[in-house]
Amino acid sequence: ELTQQFIPGRCCDIWDMAADCVGALIGIGVYLIVRQTVVQFEFGRTFIARFSR
């Protein structure tokens, strides 16, 4: 959002920035919930251990 102010015809709006932050927080929340759910199963723990190195 901050870089949009330097592009002709675009503007930086506080509400767009707030929406970006809310979207990022929702994405992080979904990631954490899915990861916690996957870790509860043996396959998930094996998968994460294999690809976390």
Secondary structure as UniProt FT lines:
FT   HELIX           2..6
FT   TURN            8..9
FT   HELIX           14..39
FT   HELIX           42..51
//
